[in-house]
Structure formats: structure tokens, C-alpha cells
Amino acid sequence: MSEKILTEDEKSALLDGVQSGEVEVKSSKGVAYASVSEFQIPQRAHIVKNSFPRLRILNQQIAERLRRDAEQLLQADAGVTTGDQSVVSFGRVCERLHGLAAIVVFEAAPLNGRALIAMEAPLVRMLVDAFFGGLGTGASPDGRHAFTAGEISIANLFSTIVLSSIKDTWAPLQDIQADRVSTEVSIDLVDIGAETDPVILTEFEITLADQHCAFFVIWPLDMVQPLLPVFEGQKGDRDPVEDARWEKVIRRRLADSVVNLTSKVGHAQMTLGQLVDLTPGDVIQIDSPQDATVMAKDVQLIRGRLGIHRGRNAVETLGWIDPDEPVLATTGN
């Protein structure tokens, strides 16, 4: 029995006919015609770009600050640069860091949850070698499945300056209190979420004596959820009602602010020699002692006239000083 096989031209004609509606498409519900309908993305749909340009800029600032702090800690020239930044599943991170590694678990209140700093064994040994005066080349892997107490201590010291750099760099964005919780020797011993939970994986590279090693900062996406719009470069919307309320509060409290006032009642001009020759009891002649200027924090505010009120020196106010008027270069009080 011979089979009827469509040629390429016949296939193309058939597809064109189905798409145009000239060819009927039968189904259990009767004859239907192929059609193309417009797909509307729901208004509340959110497309995650995973680029986070603002976070990249912050990481560059962290790297620069960390370079200075690392040089001070290790007493050696160091270089720190940023590497890849991506959103991956926590399971992918576990696959990437499957070997011996110092995993520092930390909190960043008021953010909810815990994040990680991951340093693989070659980096830890490089830091230890540099800390104790070596060139930072580190020891070759020896198949051990644990770090010594000294290696953990150096890893913790390094994580401290990393957390300090993050805290100070993030301060304009979010005031966080970054505190180390624990240090583990394998990411398998850490539980910050399910394997399918997304995390932001940021890579940094540190260079010592031409040796390059990477470490990672791992942020669960749920932990930094409130900051994602800012990481993506969006500006926060201002609440006009809240702004108006604060304006009223500030205006009301401004009237109760205490301001120290000073006054200048004239000026005198002397040579340096005359000034040096002054002795107790000498009198300095001041021009126009009846005129006075009232100031707050060296800013001229009120023009007045010097006098006496109820037996005390006083200034009679004559009017506000125009801010555009030149500042008087007076030296006497």
C-alpha cells in the first residue's frame, strides 16, 4: 500500500490556508477557523528583569570599600572587583558550592530572613596565608573536609569587613544591622530556603599577589523583596497627603526652635601695629555706635538702633534686612 506524502509546497500551502481561515479546522464542537487574537498582559503582571542596575552600582561601591579594608586587615596590596550577578534557584547555588567552603550566615535587620557569604577553600587559605605575612598564594588543596579553628577565625574576620562594607554602602538606601549568625563548612548545612527558592547571587573577586579567588554574597529574593523596585532603578512614589502633614508639623515646631542672636554695633579700623600695642584700659573708638545689626548664626536678619531699655543695653528693631543686601564686614561687637 502506497502512502500519500505531502510535498513541502503542499505543507506550506496548507499552513497558510489554516492561518488565513480558508481551510476549515474540524473539532468535536464543529467547524472552527484559525484566528489570531491579541494577548493582553494583565495590568498587575510584573516582569522580573533580574538586572537590578542599582544593586550593581552598590556592589561596585562595596568592592571599592572592601579593597581598602582588606588591605588594612591583611597588610598587603589587594584588589576587589565585582563579577556576575544573577537570580538563580538556591539549588543551583548549592550545586555551585558543593565542596568545602566557609559559609557565613548573617541577618540584616529589619529585613526578614538570612543571607550568606560563601568563601571556597582556596580563598580561605589565601586569606590565611596573607594574614600571617605570606604572599597570599595559599596552600594547595589537601583533601580535608573541614577547616582549622584558625582558618575559621580568619574567614570570620574577612566576613566582618564584608558586612561592614554592605552596611555602610546600603545606608542611604536602607539602614540595616548586618550581624553574623554562624559559620558552616558546607552549604549543605545551611537552611535559608527551599531548593527552588530564587536568590540573588553576586560574585566578587579578590586578588592577592596575582592570585585570584572569588567569594559570593547570596540574598534570598524574599528577604530583599521590599528593595527590589529600588534595585531595578525605580523611584519611590511620594504621598502628597503625608508630605502635607509633615509640612504642617515642621512649620508648627519651627516657631518653637531656639535661636541664639548676636549683634554688631559698629566697626573700627586699626593697623596691626596698633593692635599689638593695645594694653588693658585702652579704648577702641567704634564708628556709628548707634547702629546695630542683629544676626543668627552669622546671618544678618534685622537692622536696628542701639539704646538702653530698662537699664540694659538693647536694640530697637527698624526692619528686616533684604537677603540681597551686601554683608557688612564689621569686626566690633
Secondary structure, 3 states (H helix, E strand, C coil): CCCCCCCHHHHHHHHHHHHHCCCCEEECCEEECCCCCCCCCCCCCCCCCCCCHHHHHHHHHHHHHHHHHHHHHHCCCCEEEEEEEEEEEHHHHHHHCCCCEEEEEEEEECCCCEEEEEEEHHHHHHHHHHHCCCCCCCCCCCCCCCCCHHHHHHHHHHHHHHHHHHHHHHCCCCCCEEEEEEEECCHHHCCCCCCCCEEEEEEEEEEECCEEEEEEEEEECCCCHHHHHHHCCCCCCCCHHHHHHHHHHHHHHHCCCCCCEEEECEECCCCHHHHHCCCCCCCCCCECCCEEEEEECCEEEEEEEEEEECCEEEEEEEEECCCCCCCCCCCEC
